[in-house]
Amino acid sequence: MGQASERTPATTRQSARTPRSRARILTSAWELFEANGLRALTVDAIAERAGVGKATIYRWWPNKNAVLMDALLDALAPHIAFPDTGSTREDLRSQLAAVIEVLTTSTAGSAYLALVAESRHDAALARELRRRYIASRRSAAAEVLRRGVERGDLRGDLDPDIAIDALYGALYYRLLVSHTELDPGYADRLLDLIYPTLTP
């Protein structure tokens, strides 16, 4: 009993330190990415900046890309949620515009595009991006489309997967393939063209 009681404070202190250590690691990874880019980011550098051992990082993440992905998800989440305005077109326009802004003006957008590019050569990273980010975003978009079908904004035979590919694939094609400017008004122009094909 006495020995167990003596160990409890240390365990409690360790538990209390864990969220702070995680936050320091994610902040450090983000700052290093901002300063030097993905290629120069290393677990050694993250550990040194965060003031932790590499073993602490590897306890929670398998590699630097996984650390950056968690930092990215924390940074992106507040900015790209779907609204519910009562209008499916406006929900899509607002969220597409938010995605364009994030991708073209923020460090979060740069980090995401860097991870997408890196995932072409890293199968494990590609799987994690799909599992932890892309799948949830597609699910959220599909829910908006299902809601639109239920309220009669969209046609009943709509294929959500194809609609999502058409809307969001256009953004990534411009950014990653044609390297064409993606301006804030693109969301409106895209919906002017595509939205009529989604309606009854």
Rosetta constraint file for C-alpha pairs under 8 A:
AtomPair CA 1 CA 5 HARMONIC 6.14 0.50
AtomPair CA 2 CA 6 HARMONIC 6.30 0.50
AtomPair CA 3 CA 7 HARMONIC 6.44 0.50
AtomPair CA 4 CA 8 HARMONIC 6.46 0.50
AtomPair CA 5 CA 9 HARMONIC 7.73 0.50
AtomPair CA 6 CA 10 HARMONIC 7.93 0.50
AtomPair CA 7 CA 11 HARMONIC 6.45 0.50
AtomPair CA 8 CA 12 HARMONIC 6.11 0.50
AtomPair CA 9 CA 13 HARMONIC 6.07 0.50
AtomPair CA 10 CA 14 HARMONIC 6.16 0.50
AtomPair CA 11 CA 15 HARMONIC 6.20 0.50
AtomPair CA 12 CA 16 HARMONIC 6.18 0.50
AtomPair CA 13 CA 17 HARMONIC 6.18 0.50
AtomPair CA 14 CA 18 HARMONIC 6.34 0.50
AtomPair CA 15 CA 19 HARMONIC 7.79 0.50
AtomPair CA 16 CA 20 HARMONIC 7.51 0.50
AtomPair CA 17 CA 21 HARMONIC 6.04 0.50
AtomPair CA 18 CA 22 HARMONIC 6.14 0.50
AtomPair CA 19 CA 23 HARMONIC 6.12 0.50
AtomPair CA 20 CA 24 HARMONIC 6.16 0.50
AtomPair CA 21 CA 25 HARMONIC 6.17 0.50
AtomPair CA 21 CA 50 HARMONIC 7.63 0.50
AtomPair CA 21 CA 52 HARMONIC 7.49 0.50
AtomPair CA 22 CA 26 HARMONIC 6.22 0.50
AtomPair CA 23 CA 27 HARMONIC 6.05 0.50
AtomPair CA 24 CA 28 HARMONIC 5.94 0.50
AtomPair CA 24 CA 50 HARMONIC 5.30 0.50
AtomPair CA 25 CA 29 HARMONIC 6.11 0.50
AtomPair CA 25 CA 46 HARMONIC 6.48 0.50
AtomPair CA 25 CA 47 HARMONIC 7.01 0.50
AtomPair CA 25 CA 49 HARMONIC 7.93 0.50
AtomPair CA 25 CA 50 HARMONIC 5.21 0.50
AtomPair CA 25 CA 52 HARMONIC 7.99 0.50
AtomPair CA 25 CA 57 HARMONIC 7.56 0.50
AtomPair CA 25 CA 67 HARMONIC 7.88 0.50
AtomPair CA 26 CA 30 HARMONIC 6.15 0.50
AtomPair CA 26 CA 67 HARMONIC 6.52 0.50
AtomPair CA 26 CA 68 HARMONIC 7.02 0.50
AtomPair CA 26 CA 70 HARMONIC 7.19 0.50
AtomPair CA 26 CA 71 HARMONIC 5.17 0.50
AtomPair CA 27 CA 31 HARMONIC 6.14 0.50
AtomPair CA 27 CA 50 HARMONIC 7.94 0.50
AtomPair CA 27 CA 71 HARMONIC 7.14 0.50
AtomPair CA 28 CA 32 HARMONIC 6.07 0.50
AtomPair CA 28 CA 46 HARMONIC 5.74 0.50
AtomPair CA 28 CA 49 HARMONIC 5.89 0.50
AtomPair CA 28 CA 50 HARMONIC 5.67 0.50
AtomPair CA 29 CA 33 HARMONIC 6.07 0.50
AtomPair CA 29 CA 41 HARMONIC 7.54 0.50
AtomPair CA 29 CA 46 HARMONIC 5.50 0.50
AtomPair CA 29 CA 67 HARMONIC 6.93 0.50
AtomPair CA 29 CA 68 HARMONIC 6.06 0.50
AtomPair CA 29 CA 71 HARMONIC 7.35 0.50
AtomPair CA 30 CA 34 HARMONIC 6.18 0.50
AtomPair CA 30 CA 68 HARMONIC 6.64 0.50
AtomPair CA 30 CA 71 HARMONIC 6.38 0.50
AtomPair CA 30 CA 72 HARMONIC 7.87 0.50
AtomPair CA 31 CA 35 HARMONIC 6.22 0.50
AtomPair CA 32 CA 36 HARMONIC 5.89 0.50
AtomPair CA 32 CA 37 HARMONIC 7.22 0.50
AtomPair CA 32 CA 41 HARMONIC 6.48 0.50
AtomPair CA 32 CA 45 HARMONIC 7.93 0.50
AtomPair CA 32 CA 46 HARMONIC 7.39 0.50
AtomPair CA 33 CA 37 HARMONIC 4.51 0.50
AtomPair CA 33 CA 38 HARMONIC 5.72 0.50
AtomPair CA 33 CA 40 HARMONIC 7.82 0.50
AtomPair CA 33 CA 41 HARMONIC 6.21 0.50
AtomPair CA 33 CA 111 HARMONIC 7.64 0.50
AtomPair CA 34 CA 107 HARMONIC 6.69 0.50
AtomPair CA 36 CA 40 HARMONIC 5.80 0.50
AtomPair CA 36 CA 41 HARMONIC 6.96 0.50
AtomPair CA 37 CA 41 HARMONIC 6.52 0.50
AtomPair CA 38 CA 111 HARMONIC 7.72 0.50
AtomPair CA 38 CA 114 HARMONIC 6.84 0.50
AtomPair CA 38 CA 115 HARMONIC 8.00 0.50
AtomPair CA 41 CA 45 HARMONIC 6.90 0.50
AtomPair CA 41 CA 46 HARMONIC 7.57 0.50
AtomPair CA 41 CA 64 HARMONIC 7.12 0.50
AtomPair CA 42 CA 46 HARMONIC 6.32 0.50
AtomPair CA 42 CA 64 HARMONIC 6.11 0.50
AtomPair CA 43 CA 47 HARMONIC 6.03 0.50
AtomPair CA 43 CA 54 HARMONIC 6.78 0.50
AtomPair CA 43 CA 57 HARMONIC 7.60 0.50
AtomPair CA 43 CA 63 HARMONIC 7.03 0.50
AtomPair CA 43 CA 64 HARMONIC 5.56 0.50
AtomPair CA 44 CA 48 HARMONIC 6.16 0.50
AtomPair CA 44 CA 54 HARMONIC 6.58 0.50
AtomPair CA 45 CA 49 HARMONIC 6.13 0.50
AtomPair CA 46 CA 50 HARMONIC 5.99 0.50
AtomPair CA 47 CA 51 HARMONIC 5.89 0.50
AtomPair CA 47 CA 52 HARMONIC 5.11 0.50
AtomPair CA 47 CA 53 HARMONIC 5.72 0.50
AtomPair CA 47 CA 54 HARMONIC 5.59 0.50
AtomPair CA 47 CA 57 HARMONIC 7.15 0.50
AtomPair CA 48 CA 52 HARMONIC 6.53 0.50
AtomPair CA 48 CA 53 HARMONIC 7.56 0.50
AtomPair CA 52 CA 56 HARMONIC 6.52 0.50
AtomPair CA 52 CA 57 HARMONIC 7.79 0.50
AtomPair CA 53 CA 57 HARMONIC 7.08 0.50
AtomPair CA 54 CA 58 HARMONIC 6.25 0.50
AtomPair CA 55 CA 59 HARMONIC 6.00 0.50
AtomPair CA 56 CA 60 HARMONIC 7.01 0.50
AtomPair CA 57 CA 61 HARMONIC 5.91 0.50
AtomPair CA 58 CA 62 HARMONIC 5.56 0.50
AtomPair CA 58 CA 63 HARMONIC 7.04 0.50
AtomPair CA 61 CA 66 HARMONIC 5.83 0.50
AtomPair CA 61 CA 67 HARMONIC 6.10 0.50
AtomPair CA 62 CA 66 HARMONIC 6.53 0.50
AtomPair CA 63 CA 67 HARMONIC 6.72 0.50
AtomPair CA 64 CA 68 HARMONIC 6.25 0.50
AtomPair CA 65 CA 69 HARMONIC 6.03 0.50
AtomPair CA 65 CA 115 HARMONIC 7.44 0.50
AtomPair CA 65 CA 125 HARMONIC 7.23 0.50
AtomPair CA 66 CA 70 HARMONIC 6.39 0.50
AtomPair CA 66 CA 125 HARMONIC 7.70 0.50
AtomPair CA 67 CA 71 HARMONIC 6.40 0.50
AtomPair CA 68 CA 72 HARMONIC 5.94 0.50
AtomPair CA 68 CA 111 HARMONIC 7.84 0.50
AtomPair CA 69 CA 73 HARMONIC 6.12 0.50
AtomPair CA 69 CA 112 HARMONIC 7.97 0.50
AtomPair CA 69 CA 115 HARMONIC 7.88 0.50
AtomPair CA 69 CA 129 HARMONIC 7.96 0.50
AtomPair CA 70 CA 74 HARMONIC 6.30 0.50
AtomPair CA 71 CA 75 HARMONIC 6.28 0.50
AtomPair CA 72 CA 76 HARMONIC 5.99 0.50
AtomPair CA 72 CA 108 HARMONIC 5.94 0.50
AtomPair CA 72 CA 111 HARMONIC 6.84 0.50
AtomPair CA 72 CA 112 HARMONIC 7.03 0.50
AtomPair CA 73 CA 77 HARMONIC 5.92 0.50
AtomPair CA 73 CA 133 HARMONIC 7.51 0.50
AtomPair CA 74 CA 78 HARMONIC 7.90 0.50
AtomPair CA 75 CA 79 HARMONIC 7.99 0.50
AtomPair CA 75 CA 108 HARMONIC 6.26 0.50
AtomPair CA 76 CA 80 HARMONIC 6.50 0.50
AtomPair CA 76 CA 102 HARMONIC 7.96 0.50
AtomPair CA 76 CA 108 HARMONIC 6.29 0.50
AtomPair CA 77 CA 81 HARMONIC 6.66 0.50
AtomPair CA 79 CA 98 HARMONIC 6.73 0.50
AtomPair CA 79 CA 99 HARMONIC 7.89 0.50
AtomPair CA 79 CA 102 HARMONIC 7.55 0.50
AtomPair CA 80 CA 95 HARMONIC 6.25 0.50
AtomPair CA 80 CA 98 HARMONIC 5.93 0.50
AtomPair CA 80 CA 99 HARMONIC 6.08 0.50
AtomPair CA 81 CA 95 HARMONIC 7.01 0.50
AtomPair CA 82 CA 91 HARMONIC 6.50 0.50
AtomPair CA 82 CA 92 HARMONIC 7.65 0.50
AtomPair CA 82 CA 94 HARMONIC 7.81 0.50
AtomPair CA 82 CA 95 HARMONIC 5.68 0.50
AtomPair CA 82 CA 140 HARMONIC 7.29 0.50
AtomPair CA 82 CA 141 HARMONIC 7.62 0.50
AtomPair CA 82 CA 144 HARMONIC 7.74 0.50
AtomPair CA 83 CA 91 HARMONIC 5.58 0.50
AtomPair CA 83 CA 94 HARMONIC 7.51 0.50
AtomPair CA 83 CA 95 HARMONIC 7.29 0.50
AtomPair CA 84 CA 88 HARMONIC 7.94 0.50
AtomPair CA 84 CA 91 HARMONIC 6.04 0.50
AtomPair CA 85 CA 90 HARMONIC 6.81 0.50
AtomPair CA 85 CA 91 HARMONIC 6.10 0.50
AtomPair CA 86 CA 91 HARMONIC 7.81 0.50
AtomPair CA 87 CA 91 HARMONIC 6.14 0.50
AtomPair CA 87 CA 148 HARMONIC 7.75 0.50
AtomPair CA 87 CA 153 HARMONIC 7.67 0.50
AtomPair CA 88 CA 92 HARMONIC 6.20 0.50
AtomPair CA 88 CA 144 HARMONIC 6.91 0.50
AtomPair CA 88 CA 145 HARMONIC 7.23 0.50
AtomPair CA 88 CA 147 HARMONIC 7.71 0.50
AtomPair CA 88 CA 148 HARMONIC 5.40 0.50
AtomPair CA 88 CA 153 HARMONIC 6.57 0.50
AtomPair CA 89 CA 93 HARMONIC 6.03 0.50
AtomPair CA 89 CA 191 HARMONIC 7.76 0.50
AtomPair CA 89 CA 195 HARMONIC 7.33 0.50
AtomPair CA 90 CA 94 HARMONIC 5.86 0.50
AtomPair CA 91 CA 95 HARMONIC 6.24 0.50
AtomPair CA 91 CA 144 HARMONIC 7.58 0.50
AtomPair CA 92 CA 96 HARMONIC 5.91 0.50
AtomPair CA 92 CA 144 HARMONIC 7.90 0.50
AtomPair CA 93 CA 97 HARMONIC 6.04 0.50
AtomPair CA 93 CA 187 HARMONIC 5.84 0.50
AtomPair CA 93 CA 188 HARMONIC 6.48 0.50
AtomPair CA 93 CA 191 HARMONIC 7.10 0.50
AtomPair CA 94 CA 98 HARMONIC 6.25 0.50
AtomPair CA 95 CA 99 HARMONIC 6.17 0.50
AtomPair CA 96 CA 100 HARMONIC 6.18 0.50
AtomPair CA 96 CA 168 HARMONIC 7.82 0.50
AtomPair CA 96 CA 187 HARMONIC 5.72 0.50
AtomPair CA 97 CA 101 HARMONIC 6.21 0.50
AtomPair CA 97 CA 184 HARMONIC 6.11 0.50
AtomPair CA 97 CA 185 HARMONIC 7.76 0.50
AtomPair CA 97 CA 186 HARMONIC 7.80 0.50
AtomPair CA 97 CA 187 HARMONIC 5.52 0.50
AtomPair CA 98 CA 102 HARMONIC 6.21 0.50
AtomPair CA 99 CA 103 HARMONIC 6.03 0.50
AtomPair CA 100 CA 104 HARMONIC 6.04 0.50
AtomPair CA 100 CA 171 HARMONIC 7.55 0.50
AtomPair CA 100 CA 182 HARMONIC 7.01 0.50
AtomPair CA 100 CA 183 HARMONIC 7.35 0.50
AtomPair CA 100 CA 184 HARMONIC 6.57 0.50
AtomPair CA 100 CA 187 HARMONIC 7.85 0.50
AtomPair CA 101 CA 105 HARMONIC 5.69 0.50
AtomPair CA 101 CA 106 HARMONIC 7.47 0.50
AtomPair CA 101 CA 184 HARMONIC 6.82 0.50
AtomPair CA 102 CA 106 HARMONIC 5.27 0.50
AtomPair CA 102 CA 108 HARMONIC 6.67 0.50
AtomPair CA 102 CA 109 HARMONIC 5.16 0.50
AtomPair CA 103 CA 108 HARMONIC 7.21 0.50
AtomPair CA 103 CA 109 HARMONIC 3.83 0.50
AtomPair CA 103 CA 110 HARMONIC 6.54 0.50
AtomPair CA 103 CA 112 HARMONIC 7.88 0.50
AtomPair CA 103 CA 113 HARMONIC 7.70 0.50
AtomPair CA 104 CA 109 HARMONIC 6.38 0.50
AtomPair CA 104 CA 110 HARMONIC 7.64 0.50
AtomPair CA 104 CA 182 HARMONIC 7.28 0.50
AtomPair CA 105 CA 109 HARMONIC 7.08 0.50
AtomPair CA 106 CA 110 HARMONIC 6.54 0.50
AtomPair CA 107 CA 111 HARMONIC 6.06 0.50
AtomPair CA 108 CA 112 HARMONIC 6.16 0.50
AtomPair CA 109 CA 113 HARMONIC 6.18 0.50
AtomPair CA 110 CA 114 HARMONIC 6.05 0.50
AtomPair CA 111 CA 115 HARMONIC 6.17 0.50
AtomPair CA 112 CA 116 HARMONIC 6.17 0.50
AtomPair CA 113 CA 117 HARMONIC 6.13 0.50
AtomPair CA 114 CA 118 HARMONIC 6.10 0.50
AtomPair CA 115 CA 119 HARMONIC 5.94 0.50
AtomPair CA 115 CA 125 HARMONIC 7.89 0.50
AtomPair CA 116 CA 120 HARMONIC 6.94 0.50
AtomPair CA 116 CA 126 HARMONIC 7.48 0.50
AtomPair CA 116 CA 129 HARMONIC 7.87 0.50
AtomPair CA 117 CA 121 HARMONIC 7.89 0.50
AtomPair CA 118 CA 122 HARMONIC 6.38 0.50
AtomPair CA 118 CA 125 HARMONIC 7.79 0.50
AtomPair CA 119 CA 123 HARMONIC 6.30 0.50
AtomPair CA 119 CA 124 HARMONIC 7.74 0.50
AtomPair CA 119 CA 125 HARMONIC 5.29 0.50
AtomPair CA 119 CA 126 HARMONIC 4.65 0.50
AtomPair CA 120 CA 126 HARMONIC 7.06 0.50
AtomPair CA 122 CA 126 HARMONIC 6.29 0.50
AtomPair CA 123 CA 127 HARMONIC 6.24 0.50
AtomPair CA 124 CA 128 HARMONIC 6.30 0.50
AtomPair CA 125 CA 129 HARMONIC 6.10 0.50
AtomPair CA 126 CA 130 HARMONIC 6.27 0.50
AtomPair CA 127 CA 131 HARMONIC 6.05 0.50
AtomPair CA 128 CA 132 HARMONIC 5.68 0.50
AtomPair CA 128 CA 133 HARMONIC 7.74 0.50
AtomPair CA 129 CA 133 HARMONIC 5.35 0.50
AtomPair CA 129 CA 134 HARMONIC 6.10 0.50
AtomPair CA 130 CA 134 HARMONIC 4.60 0.50
AtomPair CA 130 CA 135 HARMONIC 5.48 0.50
AtomPair CA 131 CA 135 HARMONIC 5.61 0.50
AtomPair CA 131 CA 136 HARMONIC 7.68 0.50
AtomPair CA 132 CA 136 HARMONIC 6.88 0.50
AtomPair CA 133 CA 137 HARMONIC 6.29 0.50
AtomPair CA 134 CA 138 HARMONIC 6.10 0.50
AtomPair CA 135 CA 139 HARMONIC 6.10 0.50
AtomPair CA 136 CA 140 HARMONIC 6.20 0.50
AtomPair CA 137 CA 141 HARMONIC 6.23 0.50
AtomPair CA 138 CA 142 HARMONIC 6.02 0.50
AtomPair CA 138 CA 164 HARMONIC 7.24 0.50
AtomPair CA 139 CA 143 HARMONIC 6.21 0.50
AtomPair CA 140 CA 144 HARMONIC 6.56 0.50
AtomPair CA 141 CA 145 HARMONIC 6.44 0.50
AtomPair CA 141 CA 164 HARMONIC 7.02 0.50
AtomPair CA 142 CA 146 HARMONIC 6.09 0.50
AtomPair CA 142 CA 160 HARMONIC 5.67 0.50
AtomPair CA 142 CA 161 HARMONIC 7.40 0.50
AtomPair CA 142 CA 164 HARMONIC 7.45 0.50
AtomPair CA 143 CA 147 HARMONIC 6.07 0.50
AtomPair CA 144 CA 148 HARMONIC 6.21 0.50
AtomPair CA 145 CA 149 HARMONIC 6.29 0.50
AtomPair CA 145 CA 154 HARMONIC 7.44 0.50
AtomPair CA 145 CA 160 HARMONIC 6.52 0.50
AtomPair CA 146 CA 150 HARMONIC 6.28 0.50
AtomPair CA 146 CA 160 HARMONIC 7.74 0.50
AtomPair CA 147 CA 151 HARMONIC 6.31 0.50
AtomPair CA 148 CA 152 HARMONIC 6.11 0.50
AtomPair CA 148 CA 153 HARMONIC 5.01 0.50
AtomPair CA 148 CA 154 HARMONIC 5.32 0.50
AtomPair CA 149 CA 153 HARMONIC 5.85 0.50
AtomPair CA 149 CA 154 HARMONIC 4.61 0.50
AtomPair CA 149 CA 155 HARMONIC 6.01 0.50
AtomPair CA 149 CA 156 HARMONIC 5.75 0.50
AtomPair CA 149 CA 158 HARMONIC 7.85 0.50
AtomPair CA 150 CA 154 HARMONIC 7.97 0.50
AtomPair CA 152 CA 156 HARMONIC 7.92 0.50
AtomPair CA 152 CA 200 HARMONIC 7.87 0.50
AtomPair CA 153 CA 199 HARMONIC 6.20 0.50
AtomPair CA 153 CA 200 HARMONIC 7.38 0.50
AtomPair CA 154 CA 158 HARMONIC 7.22 0.50
AtomPair CA 154 CA 198 HARMONIC 5.60 0.50
AtomPair CA 154 CA 199 HARMONIC 4.26 0.50
AtomPair CA 154 CA 200 HARMONIC 5.82 0.50
AtomPair CA 155 CA 198 HARMONIC 6.05 0.50
AtomPair CA 155 CA 199 HARMONIC 4.91 0.50
AtomPair CA 155 CA 200 HARMONIC 4.34 0.50
AtomPair CA 156 CA 200 HARMONIC 7.50 0.50
AtomPair CA 158 CA 163 HARMONIC 7.68 0.50
AtomPair CA 158 CA 198 HARMONIC 6.71 0.50
AtomPair CA 159 CA 163 HARMONIC 6.32 0.50
AtomPair CA 160 CA 164 HARMONIC 6.04 0.50
AtomPair CA 161 CA 165 HARMONIC 6.18 0.50
AtomPair CA 162 CA 166 HARMONIC 6.12 0.50
AtomPair CA 163 CA 167 HARMONIC 6.22 0.50
AtomPair CA 163 CA 198 HARMONIC 7.66 0.50
AtomPair CA 164 CA 168 HARMONIC 5.85 0.50
AtomPair CA 164 CA 169 HARMONIC 7.46 0.50
AtomPair CA 165 CA 169 HARMONIC 4.93 0.50
AtomPair CA 165 CA 170 HARMONIC 7.77 0.50
AtomPair CA 166 CA 170 HARMONIC 6.22 0.50
AtomPair CA 166 CA 194 HARMONIC 7.86 0.50
AtomPair CA 167 CA 171 HARMONIC 7.34 0.50
AtomPair CA 167 CA 190 HARMONIC 7.37 0.50
AtomPair CA 167 CA 191 HARMONIC 7.89 0.50
AtomPair CA 167 CA 194 HARMONIC 7.56 0.50
AtomPair CA 168 CA 172 HARMONIC 6.67 0.50
AtomPair CA 169 CA 173 HARMONIC 5.96 0.50
AtomPair CA 170 CA 174 HARMONIC 6.37 0.50
AtomPair CA 171 CA 175 HARMONIC 6.37 0.50
AtomPair CA 171 CA 182 HARMONIC 7.48 0.50
AtomPair CA 172 CA 176 HARMONIC 5.63 0.50
AtomPair CA 172 CA 177 HARMONIC 7.46 0.50
AtomPair CA 173 CA 177 HARMONIC 5.00 0.50
AtomPair CA 173 CA 178 HARMONIC 6.25 0.50
AtomPair CA 173 CA 179 HARMONIC 7.78 0.50
AtomPair CA 174 CA 178 HARMONIC 5.00 0.50
AtomPair CA 174 CA 179 HARMONIC 5.28 0.50
AtomPair CA 174 CA 180 HARMONIC 5.05 0.50
AtomPair CA 174 CA 181 HARMONIC 7.09 0.50
AtomPair CA 174 CA 182 HARMONIC 6.86 0.50
AtomPair CA 175 CA 179 HARMONIC 4.86 0.50
AtomPair CA 175 CA 180 HARMONIC 6.31 0.50
AtomPair CA 175 CA 181 HARMONIC 7.45 0.50
AtomPair CA 175 CA 182 HARMONIC 7.13 0.50
AtomPair CA 182 CA 186 HARMONIC 6.53 0.50
AtomPair CA 185 CA 189 HARMONIC 6.52 0.50
AtomPair CA 186 CA 190 HARMONIC 5.88 0.50
AtomPair CA 187 CA 191 HARMONIC 6.21 0.50
AtomPair CA 188 CA 192 HARMONIC 6.04 0.50
AtomPair CA 189 CA 193 HARMONIC 6.48 0.50
AtomPair CA 190 CA 194 HARMONIC 6.15 0.50
AtomPair CA 191 CA 195 HARMONIC 4.95 0.50
AtomPair CA 191 CA 196 HARMONIC 7.97 0.50
AtomPair CA 192 CA 196 HARMONIC 7.22 0.50
AtomPair CA 194 CA 198 HARMONIC 7.05 0.50
AtomPair CA 195 CA 199 HARMONIC 6.73 0.50
